[in-house]
Amino acid sequence: MEITSDFNPLGDLVPDEIYQVLEEHKLLNEKGVRDYKIRRQFKTMRNKDVPAYEAIEELREQHPYLQFDTIRKIVYGLRRRS
C-alpha cells in the first residue's frame, strides 16, 4: 500500500510510516484525530479572515452529525468538568 500525505491527517505531527503502524495496530483514537483535523481546519479558515461563526458552520456541513456547540467546544478546547 502506497502512503500519501492525504492518508495521514497527522502529517505535520507524525511521519506517514509511524501513522500507518499506529493505525494498523488500532492505537489511534479516531475521535481525537477527527477533533485535531477540525481544529486545524478552523485555524486555517480563521487565518483567512473567515468569521468564527461561518467557519464553525462550514465545519458543521462537513460533519453533519456534530452540533454547532460541539464543534465550538472542539475548536476552543472547552471541556466538561468532572
Distance bins in CASP14 RR format, pairs under 12 A and 6 or more apart:
PFRMAT RR
TARGET T0000
AUTHOR 0000-0000-0000
RMODE 2
METHOD distances of the structure
MODEL  1
1 7 0 0 0 0 1 0 0 0 0 0 0
1 16 0 0 0 0 0 1 0 0 0 0 0
1 17 0 0 0 0 0 1 0 0 0 0 0
1 20 1 0 0 1 0 0 0 0 0 0 0
1 23 0 0 0 0 0 1 0 0 0 0 0
1 24 0 0 0 0 0 1 0 0 0 0 0
2 16 0 0 0 0 1 0 0 0 0 0 0
2 17 0 0 0 0 0 1 0 0 0 0 0
2 20 0 0 0 0 0 1 0 0 0 0 0
3 11 0 0 0 0 0 1 0 0 0 0 0
3 14 0 0 0 0 0 1 0 0 0 0 0
3 15 0 0 0 0 1 0 0 0 0 0 0
3 16 1 0 1 0 0 0 0 0 0 0 0
3 17 1 0 0 1 0 0 0 0 0 0 0
3 18 0 0 0 0 0 1 0 0 0 0 0
3 19 1 0 0 1 0 0 0 0 0 0 0
3 20 1 0 1 0 0 0 0 0 0 0 0
3 21 0 0 0 0 0 1 0 0 0 0 0
3 23 0 0 0 0 0 1 0 0 0 0 0
3 24 0 0 0 0 0 1 0 0 0 0 0
4 11 0 0 0 0 0 1 0 0 0 0 0
4 16 1 0 0 1 0 0 0 0 0 0 0
4 19 0 0 0 0 0 1 0 0 0 0 0
4 20 0 0 0 0 0 1 0 0 0 0 0
5 11 1 0 0 1 0 0 0 0 0 0 0
5 12 0 0 0 0 1 0 0 0 0 0 0
5 14 0 0 0 0 0 1 0 0 0 0 0
5 15 0 0 0 0 0 1 0 0 0 0 0
5 16 1 0 0 1 0 0 0 0 0 0 0
5 19 0 0 0 0 0 1 0 0 0 0 0
6 16 0 0 0 0 0 1 0 0 0 0 0
6 19 0 0 0 0 0 1 0 0 0 0 0
6 37 0 0 0 0 0 1 0 0 0 0 0
7 14 0 0 0 0 0 1 0 0 0 0 0
7 15 0 0 0 0 0 1 0 0 0 0 0
7 16 1 0 0 1 0 0 0 0 0 0 0
7 17 0 0 0 0 0 1 0 0 0 0 0
7 19 1 0 0 1 0 0 0 0 0 0 0
7 20 1 0 0 1 0 0 0 0 0 0 0
7 23 0 0 0 0 1 0 0 0 0 0 0
8 14 1 0 0 1 0 0 0 0 0 0 0
8 15 0 0 0 0 1 0 0 0 0 0 0
8 16 1 0 1 0 0 0 0 0 0 0 0
8 17 0 0 0 0 1 0 0 0 0 0 0
8 18 0 0 0 0 1 0 0 0 0 0 0
8 19 1 0 1 0 0 0 0 0 0 0 0
8 20 1 0 0 1 0 0 0 0 0 0 0
8 21 0 0 0 0 0 1 0 0 0 0 0
8 22 0 0 0 0 1 0 0 0 0 0 0
8 23 0 0 0 0 1 0 0 0 0 0 0
8 28 0 0 0 0 0 1 0 0 0 0 0
8 33 0 0 0 0 1 0 0 0 0 0 0
8 36 0 0 0 0 0 1 0 0 0 0 0
8 37 0 0 0 0 0 1 0 0 0 0 0
9 16 0 0 0 0 0 1 0 0 0 0 0
9 19 0 0 0 0 1 0 0 0 0 0 0
9 22 0 0 0 0 0 1 0 0 0 0 0
9 23 0 0 0 0 0 1 0 0 0 0 0
9 28 0 0 0 0 1 0 0 0 0 0 0
9 30 0 0 0 0 0 1 0 0 0 0 0
9 32 0 0 0 0 0 1 0 0 0 0 0
9 33 1 0 1 0 0 0 0 0 0 0 0
9 34 0 0 0 0 1 0 0 0 0 0 0
9 35 0 0 0 0 0 1 0 0 0 0 0
9 36 1 0 0 1 0 0 0 0 0 0 0
9 37 1 0 1 0 0 0 0 0 0 0 0
9 38 0 0 0 0 0 1 0 0 0 0 0
9 39 0 0 0 0 0 1 0 0 0 0 0
9 40 0 0 0 0 1 0 0 0 0 0 0
9 41 0 0 0 0 0 1 0 0 0 0 0
10 16 0 0 0 0 1 0 0 0 0 0 0
10 18 0 0 0 0 1 0 0 0 0 0 0
10 19 1 0 1 0 0 0 0 0 0 0 0
10 20 0 0 0 0 0 1 0 0 0 0 0
10 22 0 0 0 0 1 0 0 0 0 0 0
10 23 0 0 0 0 0 1 0 0 0 0 0
10 28 0 0 0 0 1 0 0 0 0 0 0
10 29 0 0 0 0 0 1 0 0 0 0 0
10 32 0 0 0 0 1 0 0 0 0 0 0
10 33 1 0 0 1 0 0 0 0 0 0 0
10 34 0 0 0 0 0 1 0 0 0 0 0
10 35 0 0 0 0 0 1 0 0 0 0 0
10 36 1 0 0 1 0 0 0 0 0 0 0
10 37 0 0 0 0 1 0 0 0 0 0 0
10 39 0 0 0 0 0 1 0 0 0 0 0
10 40 0 0 0 0 1 0 0 0 0 0 0
11 17 0 0 0 0 0 1 0 0 0 0 0
11 18 0 0 0 0 1 0 0 0 0 0 0
11 19 1 0 0 1 0 0 0 0 0 0 0
11 20 0 0 0 0 0 1 0 0 0 0 0
11 22 0 0 0 0 0 1 0 0 0 0 0
11 33 0 0 0 0 0 1 0 0 0 0 0
11 36 0 0 0 0 0 1 0 0 0 0 0
11 37 0 0 0 0 0 1 0 0 0 0 0
11 40 0 0 0 0 0 1 0 0 0 0 0
12 19 0 0 0 0 0 1 0 0 0 0 0
12 36 0 0 0 0 1 0 0 0 0 0 0
12 37 0 0 0 0 0 1 0 0 0 0 0
12 40 0 0 0 0 1 0 0 0 0 0 0
12 43 0 0 0 0 0 1 0 0 0 0 0
12 44 0 0 0 0 0 1 0 0 0 0 0
13 19 0 0 0 0 1 0 0 0 0 0 0
13 22 0 0 0 0 0 1 0 0 0 0 0
13 28 0 0 0 0 0 1 0 0 0 0 0
13 32 0 0 0 0 0 1 0 0 0 0 0
13 33 0 0 0 0 0 1 0 0 0 0 0
13 36 0 0 0 0 1 0 0 0 0 0 0
13 37 0 0 0 0 0 1 0 0 0 0 0
13 40 0 0 0 0 0 1 0 0 0 0 0
14 20 0 0 0 0 1 0 0 0 0 0 0
14 21 0 0 0 0 1 0 0 0 0 0 0
14 22 1 0 0 1 0 0 0 0 0 0 0
14 23 0 0 0 0 0 1 0 0 0 0 0
14 27 0 0 0 0 0 1 0 0 0 0 0
14 28 0 0 0 0 1 0 0 0 0 0 0
14 33 0 0 0 0 0 1 0 0 0 0 0
14 36 0 0 0 0 0 1 0 0 0 0 0
15 21 0 0 0 0 1 0 0 0 0 0 0
15 22 0 0 0 0 0 1 0 0 0 0 0
16 22 0 0 0 0 0 1 0 0 0 0 0
16 23 0 0 0 0 0 1 0 0 0 0 0
17 23 0 0 0 0 0 1 0 0 0 0 0
17 24 0 0 0 0 0 1 0 0 0 0 0
18 24 0 0 0 0 0 1 0 0 0 0 0
18 25 0 0 0 0 0 1 0 0 0 0 0
18 27 0 0 0 0 0 1 0 0 0 0 0
18 28 0 0 0 0 0 1 0 0 0 0 0
19 25 0 0 0 0 0 1 0 0 0 0 0
19 27 0 0 0 0 0 1 0 0 0 0 0
19 28 1 0 0 1 0 0 0 0 0 0 0
19 33 0 0 0 0 1 0 0 0 0 0 0
20 27 0 0 0 0 0 1 0 0 0 0 0
20 28 0 0 0 0 0 1 0 0 0 0 0
21 27 0 0 0 0 1 0 0 0 0 0 0
21 28 0 0 0 0 0 1 0 0 0 0 0
22 28 1 0 1 0 0 0 0 0 0 0 0
22 29 0 0 0 0 0 1 0 0 0 0 0
22 30 0 0 0 0 0 1 0 0 0 0 0
22 33 0 0 0 0 1 0 0 0 0 0 0
23 29 0 0 0 0 0 1 0 0 0 0 0
23 30 0 0 0 0 1 0 0 0 0 0 0
23 33 0 0 0 0 1 0 0 0 0 0 0
27 33 0 0 0 0 0 1 0 0 0 0 0
28 34 0 0 0 0 0 1 0 0 0 0 0
28 36 0 0 0 0 0 1 0 0 0 0 0
29 35 0 0 0 0 1 0 0 0 0 0 0
29 36 0 0 0 0 1 0 0 0 0 0 0
30 36 0 0 0 0 0 1 0 0 0 0 0
30 37 0 0 0 0 0 1 0 0 0 0 0
31 37 0 0 0 0 0 1 0 0 0 0 0
31 38 0 0 0 0 0 1 0 0 0 0 0
31 63 0 0 0 0 0 1 0 0 0 0 0
31 65 0 0 0 0 0 1 0 0 0 0 0
31 66 0 0 0 0 0 1 0 0 0 0 0
31 70 0 0 0 0 0 1 0 0 0 0 0
31 74 0 0 0 0 1 0 0 0 0 0 0
32 38 0 0 0 0 1 0 0 0 0 0 0
32 39 0 0 0 0 1 0 0 0 0 0 0
32 40 0 0 0 0 0 1 0 0 0 0 0
32 74 0 0 0 0 1 0 0 0 0 0 0
33 39 0 0 0 0 0 1 0 0 0 0 0
33 40 0 0 0 0 0 1 0 0 0 0 0
34 40 0 0 0 0 0 1 0 0 0 0 0
34 41 0 0 0 0 0 1 0 0 0 0 0
34 59 0 0 0 0 0 1 0 0 0 0 0
34 62 0 0 0 0 0 1 0 0 0 0 0
34 63 1 0 0 1 0 0 0 0 0 0 0
34 65 0 0 0 0 0 1 0 0 0 0 0
34 66 0 0 0 0 1 0 0 0 0 0 0
34 70 0 0 0 0 0 1 0 0 0 0 0
34 71 0 0 0 0 0 1 0 0 0 0 0
34 74 0 0 0 0 1 0 0 0 0 0 0
35 41 0 0 0 0 0 1 0 0 0 0 0
35 42 0 0 0 0 0 1 0 0 0 0 0
35 59 0 0 0 0 0 1 0 0 0 0 0
35 63 0 0 0 0 0 1 0 0 0 0 0
35 66 0 0 0 0 1 0 0 0 0 0 0
35 70 0 0 0 0 1 0 0 0 0 0 0
35 71 0 0 0 0 1 0 0 0 0 0 0
35 73 0 0 0 0 1 0 0 0 0 0 0
35 74 1 0 1 0 0 0 0 0 0 0 0
35 75 0 0 0 0 1 0 0 0 0 0 0
35 76 0 0 0 0 0 1 0 0 0 0 0
35 77 0 0 0 0 1 0 0 0 0 0 0
35 78 0 0 0 0 0 1 0 0 0 0 0
35 79 0 0 0 0 0 1 0 0 0 0 0
36 42 0 0 0 0 0 1 0 0 0 0 0
36 43 0 0 0 0 0 1 0 0 0 0 0
36 74 0 0 0 0 1 0 0 0 0 0 0
36 75 0 0 0 0 0 1 0 0 0 0 0
36 77 0 0 0 0 0 1 0 0 0 0 0
37 43 0 0 0 0 0 1 0 0 0 0 0
37 44 0 0 0 0 0 1 0 0 0 0 0
37 59 0 0 0 0 1 0 0 0 0 0 0
37 62 0 0 0 0 1 0 0 0 0 0 0
37 63 0 0 0 0 1 0 0 0 0 0 0
37 71 0 0 0 0 0 1 0 0 0 0 0
37 74 0 0 0 0 1 0 0 0 0 0 0
37 75 0 0 0 0 0 1 0 0 0 0 0
38 44 0 0 0 0 0 1 0 0 0 0 0
38 45 0 0 0 0 0 1 0 0 0 0 0
38 55 0 0 0 0 0 1 0 0 0 0 0
38 56 0 0 0 0 1 0 0 0 0 0 0
38 58 0 0 0 0 0 1 0 0 0 0 0
38 59 1 0 1 0 0 0 0 0 0 0 0
38 60 0 0 0 0 0 1 0 0 0 0 0
38 62 0 0 0 0 1 0 0 0 0 0 0
38 63 1 0 0 1 0 0 0 0 0 0 0
38 66 0 0 0 0 1 0 0 0 0 0 0
38 70 0 0 0 0 1 0 0 0 0 0 0
38 71 1 0 0 1 0 0 0 0 0 0 0
38 72 0 0 0 0 0 1 0 0 0 0 0
38 73 0 0 0 0 0 1 0 0 0 0 0
38 74 1 0 1 0 0 0 0 0 0 0 0
38 75 1 0 0 1 0 0 0 0 0 0 0
38 76 0 0 0 0 0 1 0 0 0 0 0
38 77 0 0 0 0 0 1 0 0 0 0 0
39 45 0 0 0 0 0 1 0 0 0 0 0
39 46 0 0 0 0 0 1 0 0 0 0 0
39 55 0 0 0 0 0 1 0 0 0 0 0
39 56 0 0 0 0 0 1 0 0 0 0 0
39 59 0 0 0 0 1 0 0 0 0 0 0
39 71 0 0 0 0 1 0 0 0 0 0 0
39 72 0 0 0 0 0 1 0 0 0 0 0
39 73 0 0 0 0 0 1 0 0 0 0 0
39 74 1 0 0 1 0 0 0 0 0 0 0
39 75 1 0 1 0 0 0 0 0 0 0 0
39 76 0 0 0 0 1 0 0 0 0 0 0
39 77 0 0 0 0 1 0 0 0 0 0 0
40 46 0 0 0 0 0 1 0 0 0 0 0
40 47 0 0 0 0 0 1 0 0 0 0 0
40 55 0 0 0 0 0 1 0 0 0 0 0
40 59 0 0 0 0 0 1 0 0 0 0 0
40 74 0 0 0 0 0 1 0 0 0 0 0
40 75 0 0 0 0 1 0 0 0 0 0 0
41 47 0 0 0 0 0 1 0 0 0 0 0
41 48 0 0 0 0 0 1 0 0 0 0 0
41 50 0 0 0 0 0 1 0 0 0 0 0
41 55 1 0 0 1 0 0 0 0 0 0 0
41 56 0 0 0 0 0 1 0 0 0 0 0
41 58 0 0 0 0 1 0 0 0 0 0 0
41 59 1 0 0 1 0 0 0 0 0 0 0
41 60 0 0 0 0 0 1 0 0 0 0 0
41 61 0 0 0 0 0 1 0 0 0 0 0
41 62 1 0 0 1 0 0 0 0 0 0 0
41 63 0 0 0 0 1 0 0 0 0 0 0
41 71 0 0 0 0 0 1 0 0 0 0 0
41 74 0 0 0 0 0 1 0 0 0 0 0
41 75 0 0 0 0 1 0 0 0 0 0 0
42 48 0 0 0 0 0 1 0 0 0 0 0
42 50 0 0 0 0 1 0 0 0 0 0 0
42 51 0 0 0 0 0 1 0 0 0 0 0
42 52 0 0 0 0 1 0 0 0 0 0 0
42 53 0 0 0 0 0 1 0 0 0 0 0
42 54 0 0 0 0 0 1 0 0 0 0 0
42 55 1 0 1 0 0 0 0 0 0 0 0
42 56 1 0 0 1 0 0 0 0 0 0 0
42 57 0 0 0 0 0 1 0 0 0 0 0
42 58 0 0 0 0 1 0 0 0 0 0 0
42 59 1 0 0 1 0 0 0 0 0 0 0
42 60 0 0 0 0 0 1 0 0 0 0 0
42 62 0 0 0 0 0 1 0 0 0 0 0
42 63 0 0 0 0 0 1 0 0 0 0 0
42 71 1 0 0 1 0 0 0 0 0 0 0
42 72 0 0 0 0 1 0 0 0 0 0 0
42 73 0 0 0 0 0 1 0 0 0 0 0
42 74 0 0 0 0 1 0 0 0 0 0 0
42 75 1 0 1 0 0 0 0 0 0 0 0
42 76 0 0 0 0 1 0 0 0 0 0 0
42 77 0 0 0 0 0 1 0 0 0 0 0
43 50 0 0 0 0 0 1 0 0 0 0 0
43 52 0 0 0 0 0 1 0 0 0 0 0
43 55 0 0 0 0 1 0 0 0 0 0 0
43 59 0 0 0 0 0 1 0 0 0 0 0
43 74 0 0 0 0 0 1 0 0 0 0 0
43 75 0 0 0 0 1 0 0 0 0 0 0
43 76 0 0 0 0 0 1 0 0 0 0 0
44 50 0 0 0 0 1 0 0 0 0 0 0
44 55 0 0 0 0 1 0 0 0 0 0 0
44 58 0 0 0 0 0 1 0 0 0 0 0
44 59 0 0 0 0 0 1 0 0 0 0 0
44 75 0 0 0 0 0 1 0 0 0 0 0
45 51 0 0 0 0 1 0 0 0 0 0 0
45 52 0 0 0 0 1 0 0 0 0 0 0
45 53 0 0 0 0 0 1 0 0 0 0 0
45 54 1 0 0 1 0 0 0 0 0 0 0
45 55 1 0 1 0 0 0 0 0 0 0 0
45 56 0 0 0 0 1 0 0 0 0 0 0
45 57 0 0 0 0 0 1 0 0 0 0 0
45 58 1 0 0 1 0 0 0 0 0 0 0
45 59 0 0 0 0 1 0 0 0 0 0 0
45 62 0 0 0 0 0 1 0 0 0 0 0
45 71 0 0 0 0 0 1 0 0 0 0 0
45 75 0 0 0 0 1 0 0 0 0 0 0
46 52 1 0 0 1 0 0 0 0 0 0 0
46 53 0 0 0 0 0 1 0 0 0 0 0
46 54 0 0 0 0 1 0 0 0 0 0 0
46 55 1 0 0 1 0 0 0 0 0 0 0
46 56 0 0 0 0 0 1 0 0 0 0 0
46 58 0 0 0 0 0 1 0 0 0 0 0
46 59 0 0 0 0 0 1 0 0 0 0 0
46 75 0 0 0 0 1 0 0 0 0 0 0
46 76 0 0 0 0 0 1 0 0 0 0 0
47 55 0 0 0 0 0 1 0 0 0 0 0
48 54 0 0 0 0 0 1 0 0 0 0 0
48 55 0 0 0 0 1 0 0 0 0 0 0
48 58 0 0 0 0 0 1 0 0 0 0 0
49 55 0 0 0 0 0 1 0 0 0 0 0
50 56 0 0 0 0 1 0 0 0 0 0 0
50 57 0 0 0 0 1 0 0 0 0 0 0
50 58 1 0 0 1 0 0 0 0 0 0 0
50 59 0 0 0 0 0 1 0 0 0 0 0
51 57 0 0 0 0 1 0 0 0 0 0 0
51 58 0 0 0 0 0 1 0 0 0 0 0
52 58 0 0 0 0 0 1 0 0 0 0 0
52 59 0 0 0 0 0 1 0 0 0 0 0
52 68 0 0 0 0 0 1 0 0 0 0 0
52 71 0 0 0 0 0 1 0 0 0 0 0
52 72 0 0 0 0 1 0 0 0 0 0 0
52 75 0 0 0 0 1 0 0 0 0 0 0
52 76 0 0 0 0 1 0 0 0 0 0 0
53 59 0 0 0 0 0 1 0 0 0 0 0
53 60 0 0 0 0 0 1 0 0 0 0 0
53 68 0 0 0 0 1 0 0 0 0 0 0
53 71 0 0 0 0 0 1 0 0 0 0 0
53 72 0 0 0 0 1 0 0 0 0 0 0
53 75 0 0 0 0 0 1 0 0 0 0 0
54 60 0 0 0 0 0 1 0 0 0 0 0
54 61 0 0 0 0 0 1 0 0 0 0 0
54 68 0 0 0 0 0 1 0 0 0 0 0
55 61 0 0 0 0 0 1 0 0 0 0 0
55 62 0 0 0 0 0 1 0 0 0 0 0
55 68 0 0 0 0 0 1 0 0 0 0 0
55 71 0 0 0 0 1 0 0 0 0 0 0
55 72 0 0 0 0 0 1 0 0 0 0 0
55 74 0 0 0 0 0 1 0 0 0 0 0
55 75 1 0 0 1 0 0 0 0 0 0 0
55 76 0 0 0 0 0 1 0 0 0 0 0
56 62 0 0 0 0 0 1 0 0 0 0 0
56 63 0 0 0 0 0 1 0 0 0 0 0
56 66 0 0 0 0 1 0 0 0 0 0 0
56 67 0 0 0 0 0 1 0 0 0 0 0
56 68 1 0 0 1 0 0 0 0 0 0 0
56 69 0 0 0 0 1 0 0 0 0 0 0
56 70 0 0 0 0 1 0 0 0 0 0 0
56 71 1 0 1 0 0 0 0 0 0 0 0
56 72 1 0 1 0 0 0 0 0 0 0 0
56 73 0 0 0 0 0 1 0 0 0 0 0
56 74 0 0 0 0 1 0 0 0 0 0 0
56 75 1 0 0 1 0 0 0 0 0 0 0
56 76 0 0 0 0 1 0 0 0 0 0 0
57 63 0 0 0 0 0 1 0 0 0 0 0
57 64 0 0 0 0 0 1 0 0 0 0 0
57 66 0 0 0 0 0 1 0 0 0 0 0
57 67 0 0 0 0 0 1 0 0 0 0 0
57 68 1 0 0 1 0 0 0 0 0 0 0
57 71 0 0 0 0 1 0 0 0 0 0 0
57 72 0 0 0 0 0 1 0 0 0 0 0
58 64 0 0 0 0 0 1 0 0 0 0 0
58 68 0 0 0 0 0 1 0 0 0 0 0
58 71 0 0 0 0 1 0 0 0 0 0 0
58 75 0 0 0 0 0 1 0 0 0 0 0
59 65 0 0 0 0 0 1 0 0 0 0 0
59 66 1 0 0 1 0 0 0 0 0 0 0
59 67 0 0 0 0 0 1 0 0 0 0 0
59 68 0 0 0 0 1 0 0 0 0 0 0
59 70 0 0 0 0 1 0 0 0 0 0 0
59 71 1 0 1 0 0 0 0 0 0 0 0
59 72 0 0 0 0 1 0 0 0 0 0 0
59 74 0 0 0 0 1 0 0 0 0 0 0
59 75 1 0 0 1 0 0 0 0 0 0 0
60 66 1 0 0 1 0 0 0 0 0 0 0
60 67 1 0 0 1 0 0 0 0 0 0 0
60 68 1 0 1 0 0 0 0 0 0 0 0
60 69 0 0 0 0 0 1 0 0 0 0 0
60 70 0 0 0 0 1 0 0 0 0 0 0
60 71 1 0 1 0 0 0 0 0 0 0 0
60 72 0 0 0 0 1 0 0 0 0 0 0
60 74 0 0 0 0 0 1 0 0 0 0 0
60 75 0 0 0 0 0 1 0 0 0 0 0
61 68 0 0 0 0 0 1 0 0 0 0 0
61 71 0 0 0 0 0 1 0 0 0 0 0
62 71 0 0 0 0 1 0 0 0 0 0 0
63 70 0 0 0 0 1 0 0 0 0 0 0
63 71 1 0 0 1 0 0 0 0 0 0 0
63 74 0 0 0 0 1 0 0 0 0 0 0
63 75 0 0 0 0 0 1 0 0 0 0 0
64 70 0 0 0 0 0 1 0 0 0 0 0
64 71 0 0 0 0 0 1 0 0 0 0 0
65 71 0 0 0 0 0 1 0 0 0 0 0
66 72 0 0 0 0 1 0 0 0 0 0 0
66 73 0 0 0 0 1 0 0 0 0 0 0
66 74 1 0 0 1 0 0 0 0 0 0 0
66 75 0 0 0 0 0 1 0 0 0 0 0
67 73 0 0 0 0 1 0 0 0 0 0 0
67 74 0 0 0 0 0 1 0 0 0 0 0
68 74 0 0 0 0 0 1 0 0 0 0 0
68 75 0 0 0 0 0 1 0 0 0 0 0
69 75 0 0 0 0 0 1 0 0 0 0 0
69 76 0 0 0 0 0 1 0 0 0 0 0
69 78 0 0 0 0 1 0 0 0 0 0 0
69 80 0 0 0 0 0 1 0 0 0 0 0
70 76 0 0 0 0 0 1 0 0 0 0 0
70 77 0 0 0 0 0 1 0 0 0 0 0
70 78 0 0 0 0 1 0 0 0 0 0 0
70 80 0 0 0 0 0 1 0 0 0 0 0
71 77 0 0 0 0 0 1 0 0 0 0 0
71 78 0 0 0 0 0 1 0 0 0 0 0
72 78 1 0 0 1 0 0 0 0 0 0 0
73 79 1 0 0 1 0 0 0 0 0 0 0
73 80 0 0 0 0 1 0 0 0 0 0 0
END
